[in-house]
């Protein structure tokens, strides 16, 4: 059974983020729990600045599960990426993402850490070298995460935001290349709509590699606010046997409370309670 989660931005972020709520975690968890959400995904920059015990207590109090951590602001705010022209920056990125793994480990096996923009800008004019280095970095991080049961998920991102790994097929190819049981794929409907020739075919192709999905309509607002067919997207996911989280990575439009409620009500029409 697919479970519904929402992105929440943590207090360490210095920039606005793609999250229903941000800042006050206890208030966000309370609102999401009252609406009936199954879990949350945390967008964070530096998990060492977070109160893990307090987050666990608040999640438990609101009957929510931590689906995973999203690492986009590691690159977006701090400029850290696993592969790029500066080896020192790459080493800092690896250390930071290992701290993501350590934090996620406190929430139990199966908690996810996303690798999106934090993979870095790569090497200009060297696609083969970039992909070689990315595969090596992903494998190293997956091995580190394996002992604690934390799973890494690679997110293909559109060409306007990253230089490598854009389509679902690019992501599948990299997961196959890394070839580590702890390194899996996640897909985001917003990026798929931009990059993929056929969203539904991509979901079928990704089925055996897929561990997480982001939902957003083509305008980055709540699912059902624009033209993506979430009834069909969910039906295809269910056909493939997907039973993980669908997490909302959206702009809080027109305001956080309306976005949270509209998202949940839209998805609940097609997803039965877990």
C-alpha positions in Angstrom: 0.0 0.0 0.0 1.4 3.4 -1.0 1.9 5.7 2.0 1.5 9.5 1.9 4.3 11.8 3.2 5.0 15.5 3.0 8.3 17.4 2.9 9.1 19.6 5.9 12.0 22.0 5.9 14.1 21.9 9.0 15.2 25.0 11.1 18.8 24.9 9.9 17.8 25.9 6.3 18.7 29.5 5.4 16.8 29.6 2.1 13.2 28.8 1.2 12.5 25.2 0.2 10.1 23.0 -1.6 8.1 21.9 1.4 4.6 22.1 2.7 5.8 23.4 6.0 9.2 24.7 7.2 10.8 25.8 10.5 8.6 24.8 13.3 8.8 21.0 13.2 6.4 20.3 16.1 3.7 22.4 14.6 4.2 20.9 11.2 4.1 17.3 12.5 0.9 18.1 14.5 -0.9 19.5 11.4 0.2 16.6 9.2 -0.8 14.0 11.8 -4.2 15.6 12.2 -4.8 15.5 8.4 -3.9 11.7 8.4 -0.5 11.7 6.7 1.6 8.5 7.2 5.0 10.2 7.3 7.3 13.1 6.7 10.5 13.7 4.7 12.9 16.3 6.1 14.7 18.7 3.9 17.8 19.6 5.8 21.2 21.1 5.2 23.1 19.9 8.3 21.5 17.2 10.4 24.1 17.8 13.1 22.1 20.9 13.9 18.9 18.9 14.5 17.5 17.4 17.7 17.1 13.8 16.7 15.5 12.7 20.0 13.0 15.5 19.9 12.1 14.8 16.3 11.5 11.1 17.2 9.3 12.0 20.1 7.2 14.5 18.0 6.8 12.0 15.2 5.7 9.3 17.6 3.2 11.6 19.3 1.6 12.4 15.9 1.7 8.8 14.6 4.1 9.7 11.8 7.2 7.9 10.4 10.3 9.5 9.1 10.4 8.4 5.4 13.8 9.9 4.8 16.1 12.9 4.5 16.4 15.1 1.4 19.8 16.6 0.8 19.2 19.2 -1.9 20.3 22.2 0.3 23.7 20.6 0.9 24.5 21.8 -2.6 22.0 24.6 -2.9 23.1 26.4 0.2 26.6 25.2 0.9 27.8 24.3 -2.6 28.8 20.8 -1.6 28.6 18.0 -4.1 30.1 14.5 -4.4 31.7 15.1 -7.8 33.0 18.4 -9.1 36.3 20.3 -10.0 37.4 20.8 -6.4 38.5 17.6 -4.6 38.3 19.3 -1.1 34.6 20.2 -1.8 33.9 16.7 -2.8 35.4 15.3 0.4 33.4 17.7 2.4 30.2 16.6 0.6 31.0 13.0 1.3 31.5 13.7 5.0 28.3 15.7 5.2 26.3 13.0 3.5 27.8 10.4 5.9 26.3 12.5 8.7 23.0 12.3 6.9 23.3 8.5 7.0 24.2 8.6 10.7 21.2 10.8 11.5 18.8 8.6 9.5 20.1 5.5 11.2 18.6 6.7 14.5 15.1 6.2 12.9 15.5 2.6 12.1 16.4 0.4 9.1 14.9 1.4 5.8 15.0 5.2 6.4 16.1 6.8 3.2 18.7 9.4 2.3 18.1 11.2 -1.1 20.9 12.1 -3.5 19.7 14.8 -5.8 21.7 18.0 -6.4 24.2 16.8 -3.7 25.8 14.6 -6.4 27.5 17.8 -7.5 28.0 19.6 -10.8 30.3 17.0 -12.2 33.3 17.8 -14.5 32.8 20.1 -17.4 33.1 18.5 -20.8 33.9 15.1 -19.3 30.7 13.0 -19.1 32.4 9.6 -18.9 34.8 10.8 -16.2 31.9 12.4 -14.2 29.8 9.3 -14.3 32.8 7.1 -13.3 33.4 9.3 -10.3 29.7 9.5 -9.4 29.4 5.7 -9.5 32.5 5.3 -7.2 31.2 8.0 -4.8 27.7 6.4 -4.7 29.2 3.0 -4.1 31.3 4.3 -1.2 28.4 6.0 0.4 26.1 3.0 -0.1 28.7 0.7 1.6 28.9 3.2 4.5 25.1 3.2 4.9 24.6 -0.6 4.6 25.7 -1.4 8.1 23.0 0.8 9.6 20.2 -0.3 7.2 19.9 3.2 5.7 19.1 3.2 2.0 20.3 5.7 -0.5 18.0 6.8 -3.3 19.2 8.5 -6.5 16.9 11.2 -7.9 17.1 12.1 -11.6 16.7 15.9 -11.9 15.9 18.0 -15.0 18.5 19.6 -17.2 17.8 23.1 -15.9 19.0 22.1 -12.4 21.7 19.5 -12.8 24.3 18.6 -15.5 24.0 14.8 -15.3 21.4 12.1 -14.7 18.2 13.7 -16.0 15.8 11.0 -17.1 14.4 8.0 -15.3 16.5 5.9 -17.7 19.7 7.7 -16.7 18.9 6.9 -13.1 18.2 3.2 -13.9 21.5 3.0 -15.7 23.4 4.5 -12.8 21.7 2.2 -10.2 22.7 -0.8 -12.4 26.2 0.5 -12.7 26.7 1.0 -8.9 25.2 -2.5 -8.4 24.9 -2.2 -4.6 21.7 -3.5 -2.8 21.7 -0.4 -0.7 21.6 2.0 -3.7 18.2 2.5 -5.2 16.2 4.8 -7.4 13.7 7.5 -6.6 11.6 9.4 -9.1 9.9 12.8 -9.0 6.9 13.4 -11.2 7.8 17.1 -11.7 11.2 16.1 -13.3 9.7 13.1 -15.1 7.2 15.4 -16.8 10.1 17.6 -18.1 12.6 14.8 -19.1 10.8 11.5 -19.8 9.2 10.6 -23.1 6.6 8.5 -21.4 6.1 8.9 -17.6 4.0 5.7 -17.3 6.5 3.6 -19.3 9.3 4.9 -17.1 7.5 3.9 -14.0 7.2 0.3 -15.4 10.8 0.3 -16.4 11.9 1.5 -13.0 9.8 -0.9 -11.0 12.5 -3.3 -9.8 14.8 -0.4 -8.7 12.3 2.1 -7.2 12.2 2.8 -3.5 10.7 6.3 -3.2 8.7 8.9 -5.2 8.2 12.6 -5.0 4.8 13.9 -6.1 4.2 17.4 -7.5 2.1 18.6 -10.4 3.8 20.2 -13.4 3.6 23.6 -11.8 5.3 22.4 -8.5 2.0 22.9 -6.7 -0.1 20.2 -5.0 -1.0 17.1 -7.0 -4.2 17.7 -9.0 -3.7 21.4 -9.3 -2.5 21.3 -12.9 -2.3 18.7 -15.7 -0.6 15.6 -14.5 -2.8 12.6 -14.2 -2.2 11.3 -10.7 -5.0 8.8 -10.9 -3.1 7.1 -13.7 0.3 7.6 -12.1 -0.9 5.9 -8.9 -2.6 3.1 -10.8 0.7 2.4 -12.6 2.7 2.4 -9.4 0.2 0.0 -7.8 0.4 -2.2 -10.9 4.1 -2.5 -10.5 3.7 -3.4 -6.8 5.2 -0.2 -5.4 4.3 0.1 -1.7 6.7 2.8 -0.5 6.1 6.5 0.3 4.8 9.1 -2.1 6.2 12.3 -0.6 5.1 15.8 -1.5 7.9 18.1 -2.7 5.9 21.2 -3.6 5.6 24.9 -3.2 3.3 25.7 -0.3 0.7 27.3 -2.6 -1.5 29.2 -1.9 -0.4 28.8 1.7 1.0 25.8 3.8 -2.3 24.7 5.4 -4.2 24.8 2.1 -1.4 23.0 0.3 -1.2 20.3 2.9 -5.0 19.7 3.0 -5.5 19.9 -0.8 -2.6 17.5 -1.4 -3.9 14.9 1.0 -7.5 15.1 -0.2 -6.4 14.8 -3.8 -4.2 11.8 -3.2 -6.6 10.0 -0.8 -9.1 9.7 -3.7 -6.7 7.2 -5.3 -4.7 5.8 -2.4 -6.5 3.8 0.3 -5.4 4.3 3.9 -2.3 2.2 4.8 
